[in-house]
Amino acid sequence: MTTHPHRPAHPTWPHALLDTSGHDPVPFRQFVLKVHSRCNLDCTYCYLYRGRDHSWRERPVRVPGRTVRHTAARIAEHVRTHGLDDIRIELHGGEPLLAGPAPVLAYARAVREAVPAGCRVTATVQSNGTRLTAPTLDLLAGAGIRVGLSLDGGRAAHNARRVDHAGRPAWPAARAAALRLAAHPGSYAGILCTIDLRADPVDVYRSLLELRPPGVDFLLPHANWGHPPPGLDPRRPGRHRPGPTPYGDWLAGVFDVWWDEGRLRTRIRLFQEIVALLLGAPSGAEAVGLSPVAAVVIETDGAIEQVDSLRSAYEGAAETGFDVFRHSFDLALRHPGVVARQLGGRALAPECLDCPVGTVCGGGNYVHRYAPGSGFRHPSVYCADLERIVRHVAHRLERTAAEGDGV
């Protein structure tokens, strides 16, 4: 069991009990590059700045040039080692545009110049939109960097939880950014929306469509068995029984409108993944399915870490002990936390393996399986909700197929 002088011990699974026999690591293809470690918003539900992990306070506020250069070199090394012809970089924070577009542009340029000529680099910056001015968007578009927005819906009331440190609403600036992106569709990566049960699901969905995103990704609030999600009182891990499914019901309401209105041209990633899995295709997202996770985070101090959502579990959960100055990404591929997210069904709890929708659900998001002490080999804290939405989508597919056959 690994320890850190300022962190609690990691849980037994995967850090002490993981069986890696026969595992063939999948190389990283998605690199989350932290540009700025602070945020100008103080969202009431933020798992990063209001959560259990406070390591952000120890990071440089802005990524130094030395870290950028070493990160770019390590990414290029990984690309060459594994013969990759396509990677994604996602420029993140905090709020990555807090220092303006220049650091974002410089980071993307450094990676593109470092990787071999045959490797395509797709770049996206994920922003709260409050600093996305017209000149900034022009510069990002000129550099081939798309912009994703984080919103809780398409109306002021939906975004009441998204305020700055003085309590002022972020919505006016965020809405202006969304409309600006809608006028430049080539630069619009889409919207990430965290579910709020208090908001009407159909109203949230239709309000987001008014902002004309190419796609929407609805996210379950990061929660676990030690800290259940708002509005949900789940049974103990491993002892799931049928009960209320408020998040599954919320998603089912959106799915019906999306499906029935024929708005499939607006991608809703979670729904498309579930449909694909039900039809036998592999998954491409962490929220469902069993495809190996191939994402890694590089912090502003050069630390190589697992995805940020792990910070909602316990302090130090995302740490690997590696950094770009001394270690390759191949070393990070052997970290037990990374391996666990690439093992597919071998990382699932017995209850998930016996579940009839388990291969579609895939145990849900890895971090939502966490239980204090024992770790991540449990069903998702959203287990019943995931079963609800998977079965609902399957039922709608069956009905559509029957209607198409004239039954």
SULZI-V248765 format. One record per backbone hydrogen bond with DSSP energy under -0.5 kcal/mol. NH is the residue of the N-H (numbers start at 1). CO is the residue of the C=O. E is the energy in kcal/mol with one decimal. If there is no record, write none. Layout:
# SULZI-V248765
NH_CO_E / NH_CO_E
This chain:
# SULZI-V248765
4_7_-0.8 / 7_4_-1.8 / 10_2_-1.7 / 12_373_-1.2 / 13_374_-1.2 / 14_12_-0.5 / 15_11_-0.7 / 16_12_-3.2 / 17_12_-2.1 / 18_14_-1.2 / 20_18_-0.7 / 23_20_-2.1 / 25_23_-0.6 / 27_25_-0.5 / 29_294_-2.5 / 30_294_-2.1 / 31_88_-2.9 / 32_30_-0.6 / 32_296_-3.1 / 33_31_-0.8 / 33_90_-2.4 / 34_32_-0.6 / 34_298_-2.6 / 35_33_-0.6 / 35_92_-3.2 / 36_92_-1.0 / 37_61_-2.6 / 42_163_-3.9 / 44_161_-1.7 / 46_43_-1.7 / 50_46_-1.1 / 52_311_-0.5 / 54_52_-0.6 / 57_54_-1.7 / 58_55_-1.7 / 59_56_-1.1 / 63_35_-2.1 / 64_300_-0.8 / 68_64_-1.9 / 69_65_-2.4 / 70_66_-2.2 / 71_67_-2.6 / 72_68_-2.5 / 73_69_-2.1 / 74_70_-2.3 / 75_71_-2.6 / 76_72_-2.4 / 77_73_-2.2 / 78_74_-2.2 / 79_75_-2.5 / 80_76_-2.5 / 81_77_-2.6 / 82_78_-1.9 / 83_79_-0.8 / 83_80_-0.6 / 84_79_-1.8 / 87_120_-2.6 / 88_29_-3.2 / 89_122_-2.8 / 90_31_-2.6 / 91_89_-0.5 / 91_124_-3.1 / 92_33_-2.7 / 92_90_-0.6 / 93_94_-0.8 / 94_38_-0.5 / 95_38_-2.6 / 96_94_-0.7 / 96_126_-0.6 / 98_95_-1.9 / 100_97_-1.9 / 105_101_-2.7 / 106_102_-2.6 / 107_103_-2.1 / 108_104_-2.3 / 109_105_-2.4 / 110_106_-2.4 / 111_107_-2.0 / 112_108_-2.4 / 113_109_-2.3 / 114_110_-1.3 / 115_111_-2.2 / 119_116_-2.0 / 120_85_-2.5 / 120_118_-0.6 / 122_87_-2.5 / 122_120_-0.6 / 123_121_-0.6 / 123_144_-0.6 / 124_89_-2.0 / 125_146_-2.7 / 126_91_-2.0 / 127_125_-0.6 / 127_148_-3.0 / 132_129_-1.3 / 133_131_-1.6 / 137_133_-2.5 / 138_134_-2.3 / 139_135_-2.0 / 140_136_-2.5 / 141_137_-2.9 / 142_138_-2.2 / 143_139_-1.2 / 144_141_-1.6 / 145_140_-2.7 / 146_123_-2.2 / 146_144_-0.6 / 147_187_-3.1 / 148_125_-2.6 / 149_190_-2.6 / 150_127_-1.6 / 151_149_-0.6 / 151_192_-2.5 / 159_155_-1.0 / 159_156_-0.8 / 160_157_-1.0 / 162_159_-1.7 / 163_161_-1.0 / 164_168_-2.6 / 165_40_-0.8 / 167_164_-2.1 / 170_162_-2.2 / 174_170_-2.2 / 175_171_-3.3 / 176_172_-1.9 / 177_173_-2.0 / 178_174_-2.3 / 179_175_-2.5 / 180_176_-2.1 / 181_177_-2.4 / 182_178_-2.4 / 183_179_-1.3 / 184_181_-1.8 / 187_184_-2.4 / 188_185_-1.1 / 189_147_-3.0 / 189_187_-0.8 / 190_147_-0.8 / 191_215_-2.1 / 192_149_-3.1 / 193_217_-2.7 / 194_151_-0.5 / 195_219_-2.8 / 199_196_-2.1 / 204_200_-2.5 / 205_201_-2.5 / 206_202_-2.7 / 207_203_-2.3 / 208_204_-1.9 / 209_205_-1.8 / 210_206_-1.2 / 211_208_-1.4 / 212_209_-2.1 / 213_208_-0.6 / 216_267_-3.4 / 217_191_-2.7 / 218_216_-0.6 / 219_193_-3.0 / 224_227_-1.9 / 225_370_-2.4 / 226_370_-0.5 / 232_229_-1.7 / 239_236_-2.0 / 249_245_-2.8 / 250_246_-1.9 / 251_247_-2.4 / 252_248_-2.3 / 253_249_-2.0 / 254_250_-1.5 / 255_251_-2.8 / 256_252_-2.2 / 257_253_-1.3 / 258_254_-2.7 / 259_255_-3.1 / 260_256_-2.8 / 261_257_-2.3 / 262_259_-0.8 / 263_258_-1.5 / 266_263_-2.1 / 267_214_-2.0 / 267_265_-0.9 / 269_216_-1.4 / 269_267_-0.6 / 272_268_-2.5 / 273_269_-2.5 / 274_270_-2.2 / 275_271_-2.6 / 276_272_-2.5 / 277_273_-2.6 / 278_274_-2.4 / 279_275_-1.5 / 280_277_-1.4 / 281_276_-2.9 / 289_360_-1.8 / 293_341_-2.2 / 296_30_-2.0 / 297_305_-3.0 / 298_32_-2.8 / 299_297_-0.5 / 299_303_-2.5 / 302_299_-2.0 / 304_322_-2.6 / 305_297_-3.0 / 305_303_-0.6 / 306_318_-2.8 / 310_307_-1.6 / 311_308_-2.6 / 312_309_-1.8 / 313_310_-2.2 / 314_310_-0.9 / 317_314_-1.9 / 319_316_-1.1 / 320_304_-0.6 / 322_304_-0.6 / 324_302_-2.4 / 326_323_-0.7 / 327_323_-2.2 / 331_328_-0.6 / 332_328_-1.0 / 333_329_-1.6 / 334_330_-0.5 / 334_331_-1.3 / 335_332_-1.6 / 338_335_-0.6 / 339_335_-2.8 / 340_336_-2.5 / 341_337_-0.8 / 341_338_-0.7 / 342_339_-2.1 / 343_339_-0.6 / 343_340_-0.6 / 346_343_-1.6 / 347_344_-1.8 / 348_345_-1.5 / 352_349_-0.7 / 353_349_-1.8 / 354_350_-1.6 / 355_352_-0.8 / 358_355_-1.5 / 360_357_-0.9 / 361_357_-3.0 / 362_358_-2.9 / 364_361_-1.8 / 368_365_-1.2 / 369_366_-1.7 / 370_367_-1.2 / 371_375_-2.3 / 374_372_-1.0 / 375_371_-2.5 / 376_13_-1.7 / 378_376_-1.3 / 381_368_-2.4 / 383_380_-2.0 / 386_382_-2.8 / 387_383_-2.3 / 388_384_-2.1 / 389_385_-2.2 / 390_386_-2.5 / 391_387_-2.5 / 392_388_-2.0 / 393_389_-2.5 / 394_390_-2.4 / 395_391_-2.4 / 396_392_-2.3 / 397_393_-2.4 / 398_394_-2.3 / 399_395_-2.3 / 400_396_-2.4 / 401_397_-2.6 / 402_398_-2.4 / 403_399_-2.5 / 404_400_-2.2 / 405_401_-1.5 / 406_403_-1.0 / 407_402_-2.9
